[in-house]
Amino acid sequence: MNALQQDIAQLIIDSFYIEHLQATSISPEQPMFGLGMDSVDALELALALQNRYNLQIASDSRDARQHFATVASLATFTEAQQAACAS
């Protein structure tokens, strides 16, 4: 797990008060909805990501569910958004 993936995993734990997990125990490929996350949780996570990484996440995007599928896919999306903002 790279640093961004670990940071996102910790953000998930902090956002959803999952005290029994550590960031390193969440596999980058584990489905996030398997962690008990629902659509409301996904919106909360999107807000936390926007605040932490200064991202713009369109809630009506058809790709949103794909981006939020796993920690790895969310990290890839975050990196792409940061690169686009830096350009």
Residue frames relative to the residue before (quaternion, step in Angstrom):
aa qw qx qy qz dx dy dz
M 1.0000 0.0000 0.0000 0.0000 0.00 0.00 0.00
N 0.3221 -0.7506 0.5392 0.2050 3.56 -0.80 0.98
A 0.7374 -0.4484 0.2792 0.4210 3.57 -1.31 0.23
L 0.6575 0.5001 -0.3209 0.4633 3.60 0.94 -0.81
Q 0.6438 0.5118 -0.3235 0.4679 3.59 0.94 -0.82
Q 0.6559 0.5023 -0.3091 0.4710 3.57 0.95 -0.82
D 0.6440 0.5133 -0.3211 0.4677 3.58 1.00 -0.78
I 0.6495 0.4983 -0.3132 0.4813 3.60 1.00 -0.80
A 0.6273 0.5258 -0.3349 0.4667 3.59 0.99 -0.79
Q 0.6595 0.4898 -0.3080 0.4798 3.58 0.97 -0.80
L 0.6172 0.5394 -0.3356 0.4642 3.58 1.06 -0.71
I 0.6212 0.5246 -0.3289 0.4804 3.59 1.06 -0.75
I 0.6611 0.5051 -0.3016 0.4657 3.58 0.88 -0.94
D 0.6906 0.4757 -0.2785 0.4683 3.57 0.89 -0.91
S 0.6752 0.5119 -0.2976 0.4399 3.58 0.95 -0.86
F 0.7897 0.3110 -0.1424 0.5093 3.57 1.00 -0.82
Y 0.4082 -0.7490 0.4461 0.2708 3.56 1.31 0.28
I 0.2693 0.7460 -0.5485 0.2649 3.56 0.86 1.04
E 0.1180 -0.8675 0.4818 0.0382 3.54 0.35 1.28
H 0.6613 0.5349 -0.3150 0.4212 3.59 1.12 -0.53
L 0.6900 0.4349 -0.2813 0.5057 3.62 1.27 -0.04
Q 0.2387 -0.7046 0.6413 0.1879 3.49 -1.33 0.42
A 0.6601 -0.5296 0.3502 0.4014 3.57 -1.14 0.57
T 0.6808 0.5014 -0.2950 0.4451 3.57 0.97 -0.81
S 0.6435 0.5210 -0.3373 0.4480 3.61 1.20 -0.27
I 0.6028 0.5074 -0.3675 0.4941 3.59 1.28 -0.01
S 0.3501 -0.7394 0.5397 0.1984 3.55 -0.63 1.14
P 0.5401 -0.6286 0.4425 0.3425 3.61 -0.97 0.75
E 0.7251 0.4225 -0.2322 0.4917 3.59 1.16 -0.55
Q 0.4580 0.6788 -0.4572 0.3470 3.62 1.24 0.04
P 0.4774 -0.6645 0.4821 0.3131 3.60 -0.83 0.90
M 0.4361 -0.7193 0.4743 0.2600 3.57 -0.74 1.01
F 0.6316 0.5108 -0.3543 0.4633 3.57 1.04 -0.58
G 0.5659 0.5710 -0.3770 0.4599 3.61 1.29 -0.19
L 0.6061 0.5378 -0.3478 0.4717 3.57 1.27 -0.26
G 0.6105 -0.5616 0.3444 0.4396 3.56 1.28 0.07
M 0.4339 0.7017 -0.4585 0.3303 3.57 1.26 0.20
D 0.1346 -0.7692 0.6187 0.0863 3.56 -0.99 0.84
S 0.7552 -0.3983 0.2502 0.4566 3.59 -1.25 -0.06
V 0.6178 0.5248 -0.3478 0.4711 3.61 1.07 -0.63
D 0.6350 0.5183 -0.3178 0.4766 3.57 1.02 -0.82
A 0.6295 0.5374 -0.3328 0.4519 3.58 1.01 -0.81
L 0.6405 0.5110 -0.3243 0.4728 3.59 1.03 -0.75
E 0.6418 0.5136 -0.3172 0.4730 3.58 1.00 -0.80
L 0.6496 0.5033 -0.3103 0.4779 3.56 1.01 -0.84
A 0.6231 0.5352 -0.3407 0.4575 3.59 0.98 -0.78
L 0.6500 0.5048 -0.3131 0.4739 3.59 0.97 -0.82
A 0.6471 0.5115 -0.3168 0.4684 3.59 0.96 -0.85
L 0.6515 0.5032 -0.3099 0.4758 3.59 1.01 -0.81
Q 0.6326 0.5282 -0.3333 0.4579 3.57 0.98 -0.81
N 0.6809 0.4874 -0.2841 0.4671 3.56 0.96 -0.86
R 0.7074 0.4707 -0.2717 0.4519 3.59 0.88 -0.90
Y 0.8246 0.2497 -0.0865 0.5002 3.57 0.83 -1.03
N 0.4070 -0.7327 0.4569 0.2979 3.58 1.31 0.11
L 0.3090 0.7623 -0.4973 0.2758 3.56 0.93 1.00
Q 0.2727 -0.6881 0.6347 0.2220 3.51 -1.35 0.26
I 0.0027 0.7941 -0.6055 0.0528 3.56 -0.53 1.19
A 0.2664 -0.7698 0.5632 0.1385 3.56 -0.57 1.18
S 0.3785 -0.7559 0.4889 0.2153 3.58 -0.59 1.14
D 0.6951 0.4598 -0.2830 0.4747 3.58 1.17 -0.44
S 0.4020 0.7260 -0.4641 0.3098 3.58 1.27 0.16
R 0.4662 -0.6796 0.4924 0.2798 3.55 -0.96 0.89
D 0.6740 0.5048 -0.2867 0.4569 3.57 1.19 -0.51
A 0.4319 0.7394 -0.4486 0.2559 3.60 1.22 -0.26
R 0.6665 0.4984 -0.3194 0.4531 3.60 0.84 -0.89
Q 0.6312 0.5245 -0.3271 0.4685 3.58 1.05 -0.75
H 0.6524 0.5126 -0.3163 0.4600 3.61 0.95 -0.83
F 0.7373 0.4010 -0.2124 0.5005 3.58 1.04 -0.78
A 0.3574 0.7653 -0.4766 0.2439 3.61 1.20 0.27
T 0.8025 -0.0198 0.0667 0.5926 3.58 0.87 -0.97
V 0.6510 -0.4729 0.3995 0.4393 3.55 -1.28 0.16
A 0.6470 0.5324 -0.3204 0.4419 3.59 0.97 -0.86
S 0.6818 0.4703 -0.3036 0.4711 3.61 0.89 -0.87
L 0.6367 0.5176 -0.3253 0.4700 3.57 1.08 -0.67
A 0.6324 0.5125 -0.3267 0.4802 3.59 1.06 -0.70
T 0.6353 0.5201 -0.3254 0.4691 3.59 0.99 -0.79
F 0.6486 0.5086 -0.3060 0.4764 3.57 0.98 -0.88
T 0.6495 0.5264 -0.3092 0.4532 3.59 0.94 -0.91
E 0.6561 0.5066 -0.3056 0.4684 3.57 0.93 -0.90
A 0.6556 0.5120 -0.3108 0.4599 3.59 0.97 -0.87
Q 0.6583 0.5038 -0.3075 0.4672 3.58 0.98 -0.84
Q 0.6518 0.5075 -0.3149 0.4674 3.59 0.98 -0.81
A 0.6446 0.5128 -0.3175 0.4698 3.58 1.01 -0.80
A 0.6538 0.5124 -0.3126 0.4607 3.59 0.99 -0.82
C 0.6637 0.4977 -0.3020 0.4696 3.59 1.03 -0.75
A 0.6610 0.5143 -0.3044 0.4537 3.56 1.11 -0.67
S 0.6067 0.5827 -0.3474 0.4144 3.58 1.21 -0.44
